[in-house]
Amino acid sequence: MPDKDDRLLNRLGGDRIGSRQIDELIGISRGLAADGIINTAEAEFLQKWLAANADISDQPLIRTLYRRINEILADGAVDEDEHAELLDTLGRFSRHDMELGEVLKATSLPLCDPAPALAFAGRNYCFTGTFNFGQRKHCEQAIIERGGAAGSLTMKTNVLVIGAYATESWKHSSFGQKIMTACDWRDAGRPISIVSEAHWAAHL
């Protein structure tokens, strides 16, 4: 059985490995997001790097990102929504302004206050951002299964749901314009609610 000094050295060694992995991932993220385009080959490169590092890492960020990239590449392609989600995630990570899994304080998003009770049957939902629940298509399927509709933001949208993985700089993200458009409609008196993923999920 290792003595106290050995356990300390092992822990410190693990901390150095974890820090080195994060530094390397930041560099990879910065490179992939630099031109504003992430193709399937680049996504697969990221997937391979994460696969090689996920098992030896105690960093929840790496394990979570690995799970998400696997979901995105499950069908062998990166569609438009998945591209926007991945580009936004990597861009924010490379700028050090996010921790994947850190929920944004509600006060920094233009959420309805008080948050409304939600119904699903006959209601139109739109999802934007990166979700703890899963990919956007999984969120949309949850609405459809409950008798509602889900898709793009339109004048018929009743509820805009903002994903849990967000940052203080949401206005500058690839999803910011959609949120601001919904805010403008709400301010103009249109019956649209803006809620957090956590609030939406609590009603499922």
C-alpha positions, 0 to 999 in steps of 0.5 A, spaced: 500 500 500 503 506 498 504 511 503 502 518 504 508 521 500 507 516 494 499 518 494 501 525 494 506 524 488 501 520 484 496 526 485 500 531 483 503 528 477 495 527 475 494 534 476 500 536 472 497 531 466 490 534 467 493 541 466 497 539 460 491 536 457 487 542 458 492 546 455 493 542 449 485 542 448 485 549 448 490 549 443 486 544 438 480 548 440 483 555 438 486 552 431 479 548 429 475 554 431 480 559 428 477 560 421 469 559 423 468 552 420 469 545 422 468 540 417 467 532 419 475 531 418 476 536 423 471 533 428 473 526 427 480 529 429 478 532 435 474 525 437 480 521 436 484 526 441 478 526 446 478 518 446 485 518 447 485 522 453 478 521 456 480 515 460 486 517 463 483 524 465 479 526 471 477 532 467 470 532 467 470 537 461 474 532 457 469 527 458 463 531 457 466 534 450 468 527 448 460 524 449 458 530 445 462 529 439 460 522 439 453 524 439 454 529 433 458 524 429 454 518 431 451 519 423 457 520 420 456 527 418 456 534 422 449 538 420 448 545 420 446 546 427 451 541 430 456 545 426 454 551 430 454 548 437 461 545 436 464 551 433 461 555 439 463 550 444 470 550 442 470 558 441 468 559 448 473 554 451 479 556 447 477 563 450 477 561 457 470 564 458 467 557 459 467 551 464 463 545 460 458 544 465 457 550 469 450 553 468 450 560 467 447 565 472 439 566 470 440 573 471 445 574 465 440 571 460 433 575 458 429 569 461 422 571 463 421 572 470 417 569 473 418 563 469 412 561 466 408 554 467 410 550 461 405 546 456 407 542 450 401 539 446 399 544 441 405 549 443 411 551 438 418 550 441 425 552 439 431 550 442 438 554 442 445 553 445 448 547 448 444 542 452 445 538 458 439 534 456 443 532 449 443 534 442 438 539 439 434 533 436 433 530 442 430 536 446 425 537 440 423 529 440 421 530 447 416 536 445 414 532 439 412 526 444 408 530 448 404 533 442 408 539 441 412 542 435 419 544 435 424 547 430 426 554 427 425 560 431 418 563 427 413 568 429 409 562 431 414 560 436 411 560 443 417 558 447 425 559 446 429 554 451 436 556 452 441 551 453 444 550 460 452 551 457 452 558 456 457 564 458 456 571 460 458 573 453 452 569 450 450 576 446 457 574 442 455 567 441 453 564 434 446 563 438 446 570 440 442 573 435 436 568 436 435 570 443 435 577 441 430 576 436 426 573 441 427 578 446 425 584 441 418 580 439 417 579 447 418 586 448 413 588 442 408 584 445 408 577 442 406 571 446 413 568 446 416 566 453 424 565 454 426 560 459 432 556 461 433 548 460 433 547 467 426 550 467 424 546 461 426 540 463 423 540 470 416 540 466 418 534 462 
